Amino acid sequence: MKIRFVFIILTSVVLSACSAKLTDDMIVGNWRVTNFDVDAEVAFSVIESAKKIALTSIYELKQDHTFIIYDSYIPEGTTGKWELNPQDKQINFYFDHATSNEPQDYQIIKFTGSRMVLTEDM
């Protein structure tokens, strides 16, 4: 199952060039989910429920590689650590209270500085 998130940055970011290598500093900031698509055969009610929560999400990516994700389901936020793999254009999220040590991996398919499009294979 593929899930696509579109994030719009809520803080300003300075970019040196569109073709520049993606760096940690480029993605630090507050990102709001603005779109949510699912490419899988899942019950409509499940997709709609996930979409409703996702569209309330704000990802706060901090300089020290920690994050907080706020949404309507967990308004106090979910915490953890993030890492960027610029060669593979992938962001990995390691949740503090996860039942597994495996990260949640998102592929960056588009980045413009104020907009980031991510996909997650599930």
N, C-alpha and C positions, 0 to 999 in steps of 0.2 A: 504494500500500500504506500503510495506517495502522498505526502502532505506538503503543501506549499504555503509558506508564510511570506507576506510582504511587510517589511518594516519601514517605517518612515522615522528618521531621526528627529528628535525633539530639541536637540541642542545643535549648535553650529559646529561644523567640522571644516577644517582647512585642508584642501587637497593640492598637492603639487602638480599632478597631471593625471589624466584619466588612465593612462597606460602604466602608471607607477605600480610597483609591487604593493599588494595589500599588506598593511602593517597593523599591529595591535592598536596604535594610536588612532588609526582611521575608524575603528569600530567602537572605541570607548565612547560611551554616552548613553542616553535614554532612547530606546527604540520602541515604537508603538506598532502593534500588528494592525494592518489596514485591510488585509485581504486574507482569505483562508479557502483553499481548494483541496478537495480530496479526490484522488484518482484511484478508487478502489470500489469493490462491490461490498458496501457496508449499508446497513439499514439507514434510511433517510433520517429517522429520528436521532440516531447516534451521531450522524454527521452534523445535523442542525444543532444538537446540544454542544458538541465540541466546538463548532463555529461560534456559537453564542459566547462561550467562555474565551476562546482565542481572540476574538475581536475586542475584548476588554483588556488584553494583555499588554503590559509595558515591561520590556527587558532593560534593566539598568546594568550595563556592562562597565565595571570600574577599572581604573588604571592598575590596581593591584591584582587583577585577574579574578576577582570575585564578582558575583552577580546576585541580583535580586530580581525575581520575576513576580510582578503583581498582576492579579486578575480578579474577576468577580468570584471565582471559586475559592481562592486563598488570598483575600485582600491584604493580609499582613505580609504576604510575600513568601516565596520559596527561594532558598539560598543555595549557593555552591560556588564552584570555581569554573572558569572557562579558559580555553586555550584556542589559539588560532594556528592552523597549519596553512601558511600562505601559498605553499607550492601546490597543495591539493585544493585550495580555496574551501576549507572546511573549518567550521567552528564546533568544538566539542564542549558539552556542558556536563560537569560532574556535580550531581546534586548531593547536598549534605545528608539528606535523609532518605537516600535511595536504598532499595532492597538489593541492589547489585552495584558492583564497582565499575560496571560498564558505562561509558558516557552516552549521552544522547547526542548524536552526530547530525549536523546540518550542513548541507552542501550549499555554498554561495554560488548562485548561478548568475547573479547580476549585482553590481555594486557601483553606485554613483556618488557616494558621499552623503547624500541625504536620503537615499533609498537603497535597501538591501533586500534581495529576493532569495529566500532559502527554501530548500526542499529537504524532506526527511523521509528516508525509506524505512518502512516499518514491516 
